[in-house]
Amino acid sequence: MIKNIIFDFDGVIADSEILVARAFSNYLKNLNITFSEQEFSNYAGNKTYQVIDELSEKFKIKDTKKFFDDIMYIAKDIYSTDLKPVNGAKIFLENNTKNFFIGSNSVKDKILLGLKKIQLEKFFSEDKIFAADLVKNPKPHPDIYLKAINTHDLNKDETIIIEDSEVGIRAGVAAGIKVIALTAGQHWYEDRSKKELIEAGALCSLESYDQLMDKIDSL
């Protein structure tokens, strides 16, 4: 029986991946570089500096520091005004009695601010939020999830991870925890393939929190 749920944050609880994609797309457009929001899906789940490094190399952008600083400024502005919860997340949290945790490649302060912005902070106490700035290695390494497990002495067999990216799923699998892929965020546009999520090791790929409720009750 599942007693503990560890959620990724961006794209699973907060519908933020689409906002980051928009920030990159708009920024590169101003440099006369065509980069769609859909193309950003190939980089979802990675740390921002990793995405900056890869795109800088791909598009021959020399000033990576300016690129990073500009993106962070744009993303922060969009994040503070347009951030919303992933569709169905609030109802799921309200109607579930499991122990809730967050395991994210974001930094903890950003997660706390995001939770307040989307008014879901009451569901996650600070000691149950695990972020990239609290561990040595970010996802796809298992450090974040193992820290959550070890800090709260959780039974892995009673725990499930909810992820939306290949990177996150690989991290959960490496930690020895069952992972469900959830594609309820806006960045999972209709014709985007879910194959990568299953190949990364997810038990299944679900499209909504309603489906997730039914699936967890059956585990």
C-alpha positions as CSV (number, residue, x, y, z in Angstrom):
1,M,0.0,0.0,0.0
2,I,1.3,3.4,-0.9
3,K,1.6,5.8,2.1
4,N,4.1,8.4,0.7
5,I,4.0,10.4,-2.5
6,I,7.1,12.4,-3.6
7,F,6.2,14.9,-6.3
8,D,8.5,16.6,-8.7
9,F,7.6,20.3,-8.5
10,D,8.0,22.0,-11.9
11,G,5.5,20.6,-14.4
12,V,3.9,18.3,-11.8
13,I,2.7,20.6,-9.0
14,A,3.4,24.0,-10.5
15,D,2.7,24.4,-14.2
16,S,6.0,26.2,-14.7
17,E,7.8,24.2,-17.4
18,I,5.7,25.9,-20.1
19,L,6.7,29.3,-18.7
20,V,10.4,28.5,-18.8
21,A,9.9,27.2,-22.4
22,R,8.2,30.5,-23.2
23,A,11.1,32.5,-21.7
24,F,13.7,30.7,-23.7
25,S,11.7,30.9,-26.9
26,N,11.1,34.6,-26.6
27,Y,14.7,35.4,-25.7
28,L,16.2,33.4,-28.6
29,K,13.6,35.0,-30.9
30,N,15.1,38.4,-30.1
31,L,18.5,37.0,-31.2
32,N,16.9,35.9,-34.5
33,I,17.1,32.3,-33.4
34,T,14.0,30.1,-34.0
35,F,13.4,27.9,-30.9
36,S,9.8,26.9,-30.2
37,E,8.3,26.1,-26.9
38,Q,7.8,22.5,-28.1
39,E,11.5,22.2,-28.8
40,F,12.2,23.1,-25.2
41,S,10.6,19.8,-24.1
42,N,13.9,18.1,-25.1
43,Y,15.5,19.9,-22.1
44,A,12.8,19.6,-19.6
45,G,13.8,18.4,-16.1
46,N,17.4,19.6,-16.4
47,K,19.0,22.4,-14.4
48,T,18.9,25.8,-16.0
49,Y,22.6,26.1,-16.3
50,Q,22.8,22.8,-18.1
51,V,20.2,24.0,-20.6
52,I,22.1,27.3,-21.1
53,D,25.3,25.4,-21.8
54,E,23.7,23.1,-24.3
55,L,21.9,25.9,-26.1
56,S,24.9,28.2,-26.1
57,E,26.9,25.5,-27.9
58,K,24.1,24.7,-30.3
59,F,23.4,28.3,-31.3
60,K,27.0,29.6,-30.9
61,I,26.1,32.0,-28.1
62,K,29.4,33.2,-26.6
63,D,28.3,35.2,-23.5
64,T,26.8,32.3,-21.5
65,K,26.7,34.4,-18.3
66,K,24.5,37.1,-19.9
67,F,22.4,34.4,-21.5
68,F,21.9,32.8,-18.0
69,D,21.2,36.1,-16.2
70,D,18.8,37.3,-18.9
71,I,16.8,34.0,-18.8
72,M,16.6,34.0,-15.1
73,Y,15.3,37.6,-15.1
74,I,12.7,36.8,-17.7
75,A,11.7,33.5,-16.1
76,K,11.4,35.1,-12.7
77,D,9.1,37.9,-14.1
78,I,6.8,35.3,-15.8
79,Y,6.9,33.0,-12.8
80,S,5.8,35.8,-10.5
81,T,2.8,36.8,-12.6
82,D,1.6,33.7,-14.6
83,L,2.4,30.7,-12.4
84,K,-0.5,28.4,-11.8
85,P,-0.9,24.9,-10.3
86,V,-1.0,22.0,-12.8
87,N,-4.6,21.2,-13.6
88,G,-6.1,18.8,-11.0
89,A,-3.2,19.1,-8.5
90,K,-5.1,21.0,-5.9
91,I,-8.1,18.7,-5.9
92,F,-5.8,15.6,-5.7
93,L,-4.0,17.0,-2.7
94,E,-7.2,18.0,-1.0
95,N,-8.7,14.5,-1.4
96,N,-5.7,12.4,-0.5
97,T,-4.5,11.4,2.9
98,K,-1.0,10.2,1.9
99,N,2.2,11.8,3.2
100,F,3.3,14.4,0.7
101,F,6.9,15.3,-0.2
102,I,8.6,17.3,-3.0
103,G,11.8,16.3,-4.8
104,S,12.9,18.8,-7.3
105,N,15.9,20.0,-9.4
106,S,14.9,23.6,-8.5
107,V,16.3,25.3,-5.4
108,K,14.3,25.2,-2.2
109,D,13.6,29.0,-1.9
110,K,12.1,29.0,-5.4
111,I,9.9,26.0,-4.6
112,L,8.6,27.7,-1.4
113,L,7.8,30.9,-3.3
114,G,6.1,28.9,-6.0
115,L,3.9,27.0,-3.5
116,K,2.8,30.3,-2.0
117,K,2.1,31.8,-5.4
118,I,-0.2,28.9,-6.3
119,Q,-1.6,28.6,-2.8
120,L,-0.6,25.0,-2.1
121,E,1.9,25.6,0.6
122,K,-0.3,24.1,3.3
123,F,0.2,20.7,1.8
124,F,4.0,20.6,2.1
125,S,5.9,21.4,5.2
126,E,9.4,22.8,4.7
127,D,11.1,19.7,6.1
128,K,9.4,17.6,3.4
129,I,10.8,19.7,0.5
130,F,14.0,18.4,-1.1
131,A,15.8,20.4,-3.7
132,A,19.0,20.4,-5.8
133,D,20.7,22.9,-3.5
134,L,20.5,20.4,-0.6
135,V,22.4,17.6,-2.3
136,K,25.6,17.0,-4.1
137,N,24.2,15.9,-7.4
138,P,20.9,16.9,-9.2
139,K,18.7,14.6,-11.2
140,P,19.2,12.2,-13.0
141,H,21.3,11.2,-10.0
142,P,19.2,9.7,-7.2
143,D,20.5,12.0,-4.5
144,I,17.4,14.2,-4.0
145,Y,15.1,11.2,-3.7
146,L,17.4,9.3,-1.5
147,K,17.7,12.3,0.8
148,A,13.9,12.4,1.2
149,I,13.8,8.6,1.9
150,N,16.6,8.7,4.4
151,T,15.6,11.9,6.2
152,H,12.1,10.6,7.0
153,D,13.0,6.9,7.2
154,L,10.5,6.1,4.5
155,N,9.8,2.5,3.3
156,K,10.6,2.5,-0.5
157,D,7.9,-0.1,-1.1
158,E,5.3,2.2,0.4
159,T,6.5,5.2,-1.6
160,I,5.8,6.4,-5.2
161,I,7.4,9.2,-7.1
162,I,5.4,11.4,-9.6
163,E,7.5,12.8,-12.4
164,D,7.1,14.5,-15.7
165,S,10.5,14.1,-17.3
166,E,12.9,11.5,-18.4
167,V,15.6,13.0,-16.2
168,G,13.4,12.8,-13.1
169,I,12.2,9.3,-13.8
170,R,15.8,8.1,-14.2
171,A,16.6,9.6,-10.8
172,G,13.7,7.9,-9.2
173,V,14.5,4.5,-10.7
174,A,18.1,4.9,-9.7
175,A,16.9,5.5,-6.1
176,G,15.1,2.2,-6.2
177,I,11.6,3.7,-6.0
178,K,8.6,3.2,-8.2
179,V,7.9,6.1,-10.5
180,I,4.7,7.1,-12.3
181,A,4.9,9.6,-15.2
182,L,2.3,12.3,-15.2
183,T,1.8,14.5,-18.3
184,A,-0.9,16.9,-17.0
185,G,1.3,20.0,-17.4
186,Q,0.8,22.3,-20.3
187,H,4.3,21.6,-21.7
188,W,3.0,18.1,-22.6
189,Y,1.3,19.2,-25.7
190,E,-1.2,16.8,-27.3
191,D,1.0,15.1,-29.9
192,R,4.2,14.9,-27.8
193,S,5.3,11.2,-27.5
194,K,5.4,9.7,-24.0
195,K,7.7,6.9,-25.1
196,E,10.8,8.4,-23.4
197,L,9.0,8.3,-20.1
198,I,8.3,4.5,-20.2
199,E,11.7,3.8,-21.6
200,A,13.3,5.7,-18.7
201,G,11.6,3.2,-16.3
202,A,8.2,4.7,-15.4
203,L,5.6,2.1,-14.3
204,C,3.1,3.9,-16.5
205,S,2.3,7.3,-18.1
206,L,-0.9,9.1,-17.0
207,E,-2.4,12.2,-18.5
208,S,-4.4,13.6,-15.5
209,Y,-4.6,13.7,-11.7
210,D,-7.9,11.8,-12.0
211,Q,-6.1,8.9,-13.5
212,L,-3.4,9.2,-10.9
213,M,-5.9,8.9,-8.1
214,D,-7.3,5.7,-9.5
215,K,-3.8,4.3,-10.1
216,I,-2.4,5.0,-6.7
217,D,-5.5,3.4,-5.0
218,S,-4.7,0.2,-7.0
219,L,-1.1,-0.1,-5.9
